[in-house]
Amino acid sequence: MPPLPERYRVAFKKFGQTEIDIGEAGIELFPLEDLPRHQVGYSVDPQGRSLCDGALGSWMPAWIVIGRDTALGDPIFLDTADPDLHILTDMHGQDEWCPYPIATNIEAFFATLEELSQAGYQQDWPAMFARVARINNNPEVVAFWEMFFDTGASSDANLH
């Protein structure tokens, strides 16, 4: 596992929650001390051997699994090779990794989670998604959250 950026440590501790549940959807964040064991099956095998072979579609050595989608179990991971430290996800079990962003950086990720935890399971999805787009300064990440909450708010959310 690559070194965990201090920005992530600080933001995780400040956020202070490990699970956000809204209806049937949720995000579980792994405690910092548990992160190495959650890399098994992604960057390393159970014996600690690297699964990062450099092939297109393989897990990248700079990715760190930091959590999961509680409904499907898909990993949420941090891209330490990106200077902005994007937060990504992808469906597991697809034979190749083709991740998409769910937050433009660590701070936007935790601000998005804070927005979701404060909003609860609300009816005003368009307003909440507009706030998430502003937080991330990127409307593309909203496609994940629309699909995640299965609101039907967007007809163009075409993720795996």
C-alpha positions, 0 to 999 in steps of 0.5 A, spaced: 500 500 500 502 506 498 503 511 503 496 514 506 496 522 504 496 526 511 490 530 507 486 524 508 488 522 515 486 529 517 479 529 513 477 522 516 479 524 523 475 531 522 469 527 519 468 522 525 464 517 522 465 511 518 458 509 515 453 514 512 446 510 511 441 513 507 435 509 505 438 502 502 444 506 500 450 507 504 458 508 504 462 505 509 469 508 511 474 503 513 478 506 520 485 508 518 488 502 522 484 497 518 486 500 511 492 495 510 487 489 510 482 492 506 487 492 500 487 484 500 483 482 493 485 489 490 492 491 490 495 484 494 493 477 494 492 474 501 499 472 502 501 479 501 503 479 493 502 484 489 496 484 484 498 490 480 501 487 474 501 494 470 496 491 465 491 495 462 485 494 466 489 492 472 489 495 479 494 500 480 499 501 485 497 508 487 490 506 489 488 505 496 481 502 498 478 507 503 471 504 504 465 501 500 458 501 498 454 498 503 449 495 498 453 492 493 460 492 496 464 496 491 470 499 493 471 506 494 478 508 493 483 514 493 488 515 487 494 517 490 498 518 483 493 524 482 495 531 485 488 532 487 487 525 490 481 523 486 476 519 490 474 513 485 469 507 485 468 501 480 464 495 480 468 489 483 468 482 479 468 485 472 475 482 470 478 489 469 478 496 473 475 502 469 474 507 475 470 513 475 470 519 479 465 520 485 469 526 488 474 531 485 479 530 491 479 528 499 476 535 501 470 534 496 469 527 498 468 528 505 464 535 504 459 530 499 458 525 505 457 531 510 452 534 505 448 527 504 448 525 512 445 532 513 440 531 507 437 525 510 433 521 505 430 527 502 425 528 496 429 534 493 434 530 489 435 535 484 437 541 489 442 536 493 445 533 487 446 541 485 450 542 491 454 536 490 456 538 483 458 545 486 462 542 492 466 538 487 466 543 482 464 538 477 457 535 475 460 529 472 461 526 479 453 527 480 452 521 475 455 516 481 451 519 486 444 519 482 445 512 480 447 510 487 441 513 490 437 510 484 433 516 484 431 516 476 433 524 477 438 523 471 437 519 464 444 520 462 447 516 468 451 511 464 455 507 469 457 500 469 
